[in-house]
Amino acid sequence: MSNYKERGRTELALLYNPQLSPKAAWKKLKNWIDLCKPLSDELRQLGYTGRQRIFTPRQVSRIVYYLGEY
């Protein structure tokens, strides 16, 4: 079981990039996800479509695994 909680995509993006605007932070996080093929593959396996606004705890766990703690 994951120790992470469900997070909105902008909320999570701002945890990784607090100095950016919400829109810019999301674009940067999305770019990192797209550039990390193993991460994007795992997220798709976990049901991520690219359009959802909320990451599940398991999805957040995989993002942290590949990108590091926020």
Contacts in CASP RR format, 6 or more apart in sequence:
PFRMAT RR
TARGET T0000
AUTHOR 0000-0000-0000
METHOD contacts of the structure
MODEL  1
MSNYKERGRTELALLYNPQLSPKAAWKKLKNWIDLCKPLSDELRQLGYTG
RQRIFTPRQVSRIVYYLGEY
2 57 0 8 1.000
2 58 0 8 1.000
2 60 0 8 1.000
2 61 0 8 1.000
3 61 0 8 1.000
4 57 0 8 1.000
4 60 0 8 1.000
4 61 0 8 1.000
4 64 0 8 1.000
5 57 0 8 1.000
5 60 0 8 1.000
6 54 0 8 1.000
6 55 0 8 1.000
6 56 0 8 1.000
6 57 0 8 1.000
6 60 0 8 1.000
7 15 0 8 1.000
7 54 0 8 1.000
7 55 0 8 1.000
7 60 0 8 1.000
8 53 0 8 1.000
8 54 0 8 1.000
8 55 0 8 1.000
9 26 0 8 1.000
9 29 0 8 1.000
9 52 0 8 1.000
9 53 0 8 1.000
9 54 0 8 1.000
9 55 0 8 1.000
10 22 0 8 1.000
10 25 0 8 1.000
10 26 0 8 1.000
12 29 0 8 1.000
12 55 0 8 1.000
12 60 0 8 1.000
12 63 0 8 1.000
12 70 0 8 1.000
13 22 0 8 1.000
13 25 0 8 1.000
13 26 0 8 1.000
13 28 0 8 1.000
13 29 0 8 1.000
13 30 0 8 1.000
14 20 0 8 1.000
14 22 0 8 1.000
14 25 0 8 1.000
15 70 0 8 1.000
16 25 0 8 1.000
16 28 0 8 1.000
16 29 0 8 1.000
16 32 0 8 1.000
16 67 0 8 1.000
16 70 0 8 1.000
17 24 0 8 1.000
17 25 0 8 1.000
17 28 0 8 1.000
17 29 0 8 1.000
18 25 0 8 1.000
20 28 0 8 1.000
32 39 0 8 1.000
32 67 0 8 1.000
33 39 0 8 1.000
33 40 0 8 1.000
33 43 0 8 1.000
33 63 0 8 1.000
34 40 0 8 1.000
36 66 0 8 1.000
36 67 0 8 1.000
38 66 0 8 1.000
39 62 0 8 1.000
39 63 0 8 1.000
39 66 0 8 1.000
39 67 0 8 1.000
42 62 0 8 1.000
42 66 0 8 1.000
43 59 0 8 1.000
43 62 0 8 1.000
43 63 0 8 1.000
46 56 0 8 1.000
46 58 0 8 1.000
46 59 0 8 1.000
46 62 0 8 1.000
47 59 0 8 1.000
48 55 0 8 1.000
48 59 0 8 1.000
55 63 0 8 1.000
64 70 0 8 1.000
END
